[in-house]
Amino acid sequence: MTINIYEAVPIPISIIDVKSKFFRLAGCNRAAQEFWGMKALDAEGKTLEELLDPEAAAIWRQHCQDCINQADINPQHSGGSWEECRIIDGDEHWWRTVLQPLPDQEGRISRIIATSNNITAEYRLRQELEIARQETHQAQTKLNQFFDLSPDMLTIATPDNYLERVNPAATKILGYSIAELQSMSFIELIHPDDRQPTQDAVAAHFAKGEPTVNFENRYRTKDGGEKWLAWSAAPSHTDGKYYCIGRDVTEIKKTQATLRQSEAQFRALFEYAAVGMGYVSLEGRFLRVNQCWCDFLGMTQEEMQSLSFPEITHPDDLEKDWDCIRHLLRGKVDKYTVEKRYIRKDGEIIWVKLTASLVRSATSGEPEYFIAVVDDITPRKELEKELALRQSRFDAFFHNSNVGMAIYDYQLRYQQINEALAEMNGISVAAHLGKTLEEVIPDLAPVVMPIYLEIMASGQSLVNQELSGFTPKQPGLLRHWIVSYFPLMGEFGCIGLGVVVVEITERKRAEQEAQRLLATLKEAQRIAHIGNWEFDAQSLTITWSEEMFRIVGMEPGTTPPSYEEHLERVHPDDRLFYQRTLERAFTRGTSYDIDLRLVRPDGSVRWVNAKGEAVRDPRGQVLRLVGTAMDITERERVQQALRQSEAQLRSLFTRAQILNQLATQIRQSLDLEAILQTAVTAIRNLLQIDLCVFTWYRPHAIPPSWEVYTESKRPDLPSIIGLYPIGEVNPLAQRVLNRELIRVDNAQTEPDLELRECLLALGYAAQLGLPFETNSGAIGTLSCIHFTSARPWRDEELELLTTVQDQLTIAINQAELYQQSRTAAALATAKSEELEQTLLQLQRTQTQLIQAEKMSSLGQMVAGVAHEINNPVSFIYGNITHATEYVAELLDLIDLYNQHYPQAVPEIEAAIEAIDLEFMREDFLKVLESMKSGANRISTIVKSLRTFSRLDEADMKQANIHECLDSTLLLLENRLQSQNNNIQIIKEYGNLPEFECYPSQLNQVFMNTLNNAIEALESLENGDTNREKTIRITTEVIDGQKVAIHITDNGPGIAPDVLSRLFDPFFTTKPIGKGTGLGLSISYQIVVEQHGGDLRCISAPGETTEFIIELPLSRPQGS
């Protein structure tokens, strides 16, 4: 019974064992558990130091010791008491503890009973009483100050409506002095409209015997304004005076008016807000919704209020909603925000962002209803998907491009750099990150850093800038780059810098080599008196080399003559012939090789050999004539001298003339094959032999071989042009390698047995061969061969051939030099993206190569994305099933464990509660399902990319045009559906068969055409903003022969002068840096040249613009 009372007492009672030097808690009742902060079983046996903090433990020990000491002195002593503050659950609690010593049978104090009372309320009351006493003491002092310092208007009014006393606040509020206020009736100060209501209200309250009256009225101020005052007035029944307090509530009145207006605005905001707003019951039913929420779902307010939110929520999102609501109801969160899907009335699924909060009762604190705000984020979700796709494209392009790329932060430290640029610098990617250019490539920093700073300051891009310098990669090698710099702009300015680097070191070397070779060619032309020229067919302008100026007797560098002036310089007897030759060349494109006379400015006449060839455009039209002119005046003089020589020297002169002509022709020609063919033909005709050949030694062929390069033979002989392994003609090869003359008059009697057998095996009766080596190290042989009989070779013939060989060597060296210069020039042109012929053609070729490289990079990117993503996605997708099975088995194991061991140890119970096992069981399978859905989504995205890029369809193959159009529209969807555009696509697809085409190229055509349509519609932003923007795509089959695709937009139209140049290369109406002017030009080439179709545009200012793409269903054989 005693124990029950002890436990039932609501006052904490503790028993302290003081027998040893360690004062321990021997026991306590339930009420003491809160005091000690732990269960009784846990507290028993613990020392004071273990139960309390050091300071509190020391106080308890001291009081217990004092209690023991007092009891030893006076056994009748009742102990002691003290007050202390304890912090329980973060709040201060004051306790008064009374100690009662408890002696044992021997009279010694072995235990102390401690009774602790919670005196927090008493303590606080004492504090409040102390404060009240202090305030009362100060009140009298402040009372006098109050009247003067009060911000409220304090008055004492007499029964005759005058102010006996008024405080300074009245002066501040009304603007009158105290004397002025006391000199007039306060009724005069009340606004006329409020005087009678004020008097009536005061009289009515006093008639009821109420001690105070409260009312509001307006007082006129000295400056003519008015103030609202809220009055509390109390009459004095002793002296009949009124003691009044008036508070200026003018601002409050204004605030109340503002609040009323704000309330009206809130109601308007609720009804007309651009986001959905509503009240939802605790059961989930819609109590009130605004029109915007209804519009999101395509419902009326009545339809919405008849539903609950689970009925419009996507099933996969419902559990997440309930979880958030449970947290809200439990008070774990004040509000929650989720992104979820709604199902519209028409079945369409939309994404929304929902923010919900709970409204509780102001009195009971119980939940009453939810307030929800909903925003349609479907466009943002689409944008996020597009941004993710773009980011993946950028990452793949950035890291896989063979062009150097880097991104700097606002401190110009490397934030990103791809492998291509790191390899150019000769430093790893990791060694760049977080460092400045000065730290990585200090040699380049003085040149490049000012450019970086200027771009960061101006925010303007700088493209295609040449840069030279040294990097850690091959430090002694001067390297060259083409660099484009562009700022990365943020909301408040430039936040970084991007660079694109193309190394052109090899191209620079090639250009320098080409310049050197061209200089050599000029010198060779000067020495040989050969000039080159160019004649433009459109402008009839003439371009001359320096030697050409010298040939016609003009100073190099002066302005070449016009076409008419040029004709005037031709000798009158040759002028008509020359003019007709030029006309045939311009109209028919025929080449010519003529001799004519020119009259120099000083009147002298020079003979010139002129050669010309036509250069045509892809349509076969002659663009210009190019050729050479050689001063042959001395040759003509020699020929004239020869004609005047004696008859006995005619034969020798004729041979020399033929030799001279041969040498001249060889020197004139820069075509190596033509040189050699001219040589062998002339030699065979001159020496009257069966066969004359020119043979190259090809040591690097497999196997090493002779190559019979050109021949001149009897018509009845078979051709021997081709490659012959050296093993079959080894003796001849040995002599050629030793540069030995081969002179065999009769193969039958040749003393060298191996050579004889070789010649007889080839069927040669006689051979004269002259090996020689060119400046480039090539070894060739000029051979005269006779088959029918022995052929004695005379010394003069050998001398003649030696002379021809010398001339031929010069000509070959010259041709090789020319060929090398052309090769070097061609290489330099290829290195600079085939910058050749004219500036227009050069720029067009360069940009086409860049476009091709971009498409190639896009192909590599898509291939990389497809490969790198599909493999891990397949791995994930393939393992999700196994993971699901494993999880199910583990959950079954947990259930089995719970079935057999329902009472888990506390640690396991705590862990189960910490991880929320029940929630995890439900949510984990959903997580696996969402992973599976995500893997499917990634596969769909990769398939869409492949459909557009058509990596595996570079050749002609059967394709579906509608799939091409749809994939292109999918990639442009973010531009079509942006907030500023909202362009409507109208598809009118016909029944098109699949046919052979280049799908990836047609995708590029559709992309360029649709981009132009979108940009045309975007230009309407500053004009007719109410105009509905549409792009109509129509497809049809025409006459069963071809397919037509019509892409029509209702933009501003195209002016006639622009329309006529629409497909010209580099023509663009965009600002500099916004377009290359090649999109439609490349599209035209793809449709017309690659597919044999037609691309045209129909438009006028203010009218629709229609692009018509016609493609043949079948192409002719060989096209």
TORPA-432573 format. One record per residue (C-alpha): x, y, z. Coordinates in steps of 0.1 Angstrom, whole numbers, plus 5000, padded with zeros to 4 digits. Example, Ala and Ser with C-alpha at 12.3 -4.5 7.8 and 13.67 -1.06 7.14 Angstrom:
! residues 2
512349555078513749895071
! end
This chain:
! residues 1119
500050005000502850245009504650164977501550234957501150574974504750644969504450574932501150764929502351084945502651344917505651504934509151374925510551184955514051054953516050854978519850934980522150664994524850855013526550565031529650585009531550884996529650844963526150964968523950744947520250744937518750454956515350494941512650734929508950734921507450784886507151154890510851184896511651034862510951364845513051534871516151314865515451284827515450904826513450594837513750494873515350164865517950334845518650604871518950374902522450314913523950614894525950874913524951234913527851304890526451054865522951194868523651574867525951814850529051894871527752224885524352084896525951764910528251984931525252174945523351854954526451704970526952014991523352025003523351655010526551695030525051995049522051785057524151505071526251755091523251935106521651595115524751485133524651815153520951815158519151485152515851675152517051895123514651855093517251895066517452185042516052305009517152504979515852614945517452534912516652574875516552264853516152274815513652014804512651974767514252314761512152504787513252644821511752464851512352584887512352324914512452354952514152044967513651965004516051715020514951495049517751285065516750925071518850755099519350385101518850165133522150285146521150645142523550715114522350905084522450645055519850785032518251125025514751165011514651444985511251584976511251814946508452054939508052224905507752594915508052734880504652904883505453024918508853144907507453324877504653474899507253604923509153754894506053914881505154054915508654194919508254354885504854484894506154634926508954804906506454924880504155054907507055244922507955394888504355444877503855754898507055904884506155814849502555924852503456284851505756214822503156004804500856294799503556494782505356214764502356004753502055994715498355974719496256284725495356314762492756574772490556674801487356834789484957054809481257004807480957324785483057144758486357324764489757154769491057224804494257034797495756894766499156724761501856814734500756524712497556714704499756994690501656744669498556574656496256874649498857154644497357394669499257524699498057424733496757784740494757774707493257434716492257564751490757884737488157714715485357464719486557114708483157074691484357324665487357104657485256804649484456754612480956894605479756554593480856384625479756644652476156524657477056144654479756204680477456384705474756114700477155834706478455994738475056064751473755714743476555544761476355774791472655714793473355344796475655424825478655274808481955384824483755454791482655534756484755444725484155614692485955744661485656084644487456324622489156644635490156934613493857034615495157384614496557334579492957264566493356884565491756624587492756344610490956034621490955994659489855694680488655814714488255644747486355884771485455834808483256084827484056184862481056184884482656404910483556704888481656634856484756644835485756404807489056224807489856134771492455954752492556014714494755804691495655914656494255634635494555814601497155564589495155274602492155404583494255424552495555074558492054944563491055104530494154944515493254614530489754624516491254704482493754424488490954184496489254284464492454234445492953894461489453794450490353914415493753744417492153424427489653424399491853564372495353434382497553274356498052974379495452744393494252814428491852634450490652494484490552124489488851934517490751694539489151414520490551544487487451704472487652044455485752304476486552604454488752634423489552924400488952934363492652884354492752544372489652444353491252554320494252344327491952034329489452144303486552134328484052374343484052474379480952264386482751964371485852024392483852064424482151734418485551554418488351484441492051524433492751144430490251124402492351374380495851254392497851014371497850674389501650664390501750994409498950934434500950764461503551034461500651284467499251094496502751064512503151444511499651494525500451254554503551454562501551774561498851634584501451504609503051844611506351734596506252004570504352334567503852294530504952074501505652114465505551834439505651794402502951554391500751464362497051544357494651374333492651634314488951584305489951494270492451234282495551434275498251414302499751744314502551814339501852054368503752194398501552174429502252364461499852274490499652404525497352304554494952554571494352474608491652604632492852914650491352784682491752414683494652374659492852094641493252064602490352224583491252224546494152254521495152554500496652454466498352644439498952474405501052584376501052404342504752314336504152094305506152334283508952344309509051964310509351954272512052224274513952034301513851724279515051934250517752094272518951744283519051634247521051944237523351904267524051544257524651654221526951934233528951694255529351434228530351704203532651874228534451564238534551384205535351674182538751684165538552064168540052204200537452354224537752504259535452694283536852944309535053074340534753444349538253434364539553294330540452964345539952644325536552504334536252254305538652144278538451864253541051604245541751764211542852094225544751934254546651724228547452044208548852194240550751874249549251874284546551644299542951764304543351734342546451954342544452234326541352244349541152524374544252694360544753014340546453034306549553194323549952884344549452634316551052804285552853114297554453174262550953244248549453434277550853784268549253764233545953594242545053734276544354094263542053934237540253744264539854054286538554264256535953994247534853964284534454344286532754404252530654084251531354054214532653744196535853734176536053454150538653304127541653484141545053354133547353284162550953164163553153064192554852784211553352524234554752254256554052004228557352014207558552344225560852454197558252424170556252744160552652644157549752814140546052814148542752954137540853064169537353184175536453344208532953394221531653534254529353334277526653574288524653544320521853744335524254024347526854014321529753794309530253494331532953314311534553264277534652994251537252924224537352694194540752614180541752464147545452394143546752494108550452434114550652184086548652414063550952704071553952494062552252394030551352754022554952854028556252574006553752673979554953033981558552913978557652693948555652973932558653203936560852933920558252903892558353283886562153263884561952973860559453163839561753463838564753253828562753063801560853383790557553213796554653413810551253303822547953483819544253463828541353603808537953643826534953563803532453793821534454103827536954053799539754153823543254023819545653913846549453873837552453733855555553943858557253773829554253843807554654213813558354183802557353983770554954263759557454533768555654673799556854743834555754463858553054583883551454823859547754783849547254523822545554643790541854603784540554353759540454613731543854743740545154383740543854323705545454653694548854523705548554213682550154263648547554373622548254063600547653833630544854023647541753873630543053523633543853573670540453733676538553443661540753203681539753373713536053373703536053003697537752943730535153153748532153013730533152643725535752603752538352483726542052493735544652663712548352673706549352943681552253163671551553533666553353873666552954143692553854503687555554653718554955013729558455103715557354973681559454653681557754323670558054013691557053663681555053483708553853123712550453143730548652853745545252873761542652643778539152703790538052673826534352573829531752583857529752273867527252353840529852363813529952733808533352893802534353103832537853213820540753123798544253043813547452983795551053063788552953283764556553223754558753473736559953283705561353583687564853433688563553103676561853273647565053463639566953143639564352973617564553273593568353243593568152873587565852923557568453163543571452913547573152733519571552433503574352193514573452263550569752223545569551863557571651933588569652253594566352063590567551813616568552093639565352273632563351953641565551913672565052273682561252253677561251933698563252103725561052413723557852203726559352013755560252333773556952493766554852213781554352173818552451853815554851573822552851313801552651553772556351633774557351263773554751183746556151463724559651353730559150983721556951063691559551313677562451083683560750783666559750993636563251153634565250823637562750603618562650323643560050073654559550183690560550473712559650453749560150633781560550413812560550503849562250293875559850233903561850083932559050133958556449923938555649573950557549413936560049673923559249733887559849913855556950133843556750193806555250533809554750643773555550513738555550583702555350273680554450133646550750093643551049713639552949663672551149593704551349843733553849763760552750033784552549893819554549763849557249493846558949333876562649403877563449033880562448983844564849253830567549253856570549333834568849633820567949743856571549713867572749943839570050193845570850203882574550263873573450533848575350343821574550393784572850103767573950083731573349753713573449763675572749393671571349183700572548863683576148973686576049153719579149033739577449063773575748723775573148823802572149143784571948953751569648693766567448963781567149163749566448843728563848733754562149073749562349033711564649333707566949333677568749663687568449913715569750253724569050363760570050673779569350663816569250983836568251113870566051413876566451673903563951493925565951173923563750983899565450763874564150733839565350593806564750713770564950393748565050353710564150003700564149813667562549473662562949383626566649393621569949513636570149893638573550053639573450363661575450653646577450883669575551183656572351003665573650943699574751303701571351413690569651183716572051313742571051673733567351573734568051393767569451713782566551913769564151643782565851653816565352023818561751993807561051703831562751903860560652203850557551993847558351833881558852173895555652293881553851973892555452013927554252363928550752263916550851973941551952193969549452453959546752193957547852053991547852404006544452463991543152134005544652214039542752544039539552364028540252383991540552753988541052763950540352933917538253233927537353383961533753283957534552923948537252913975534853034002532152803990534452503991535752594026532252634040531052314024533952134040533152284073529552174069530651824059532851814089529951924111527751654096530551404101531051524137527251494142527451144128530251054151528451214180525251024173527150694168529050764200525750844219523950544205526850314213527750464247524150504259522650184245525249954261524650074297520950114291520749754279522749654310520349854333517249724315518449364315519249374352516049544364514149214361516749034382516849314407513049304410513148924416515948964442514149234460510949024461512848734475514448954501511149104511509648754514512648664536511948964558508248864561509248504570511648644596508848864611506548564611508848354632510548634652507848894657509549054687512749214673515549354695515449734701518249804677516449634648513149804658515050144657516550064624513149964609511650284621514650494609514550364573510650354572510649984561506949984550507450284528510650134514508749814505506150004486508450254470511350034459509449844433508150174420511750294418512649984397509650044374510650404369514150294361512750064335510550344321513650574320515650314301512950284275512850664272516550684266516350424239513550624222515650944223518650764207516350614180515050974173518651104169519550814146516450874125517451234119521151184113520750864093524250744102523750414084522050574054524950774038524350594005521150593985518450373999514750344002513450594027510150734041509951114035507351154062509651004088512351244077510051534081508651424115512151364129513251714118510051874133510751684166514251844168512752184161509952154185511452374212511652664187508152594173506552594207508552854225506753124245507453384218506653164188503952914194504052824157501252584145502352304122499752184097500651854080498851754048500751434040499851254008500250884001503950873993505750553984509250483997511950563971515750573968517350893980520051024004517951044037520651224058521051494030517251544027517051584065519551864061517352024033514252004055516152144085517452444065514052514049512052484082514652694100514152974074510452954079510752974117513053274114510653444090507853394115510053514144510553844125506853914131507553964169508054344164505254374139501854204138501954014171498253904168498853724136498553344139501853184129501552864108503852644087501952414063503752094050502051924020503351624002502051463970502951243940503051423907502251213875503550903892507051023884508151243912507351353948506651713957507151863992505552203998506652404029504652724033504752984060502653294065505553514074506253864059507253724025510453784004511354083983511954023945515654123947516253883976514153603959516353623928519553553948517953313973520053013963523353203956526253093978527053324007523953544001522253624034520053894048521053814083523454034104527153954103527853644124524253524123524353324091526753194064524353224035525052864026521952684039519752724009522752693985523752363999520052253999519852343963522952133955521551833974518151843957519251943922522751793918522651493942519051383935518351533901515251713915514152073916514052333945512252663940510652933960507453133954506953443975506253823975506254084002503254054024502353714010503053354020506453194012506352853997509352623991508752343966511052043967510551793938512351463938512251193912510850853923513450673902516750793887518150713853520850433852524250573858523050903873
! end
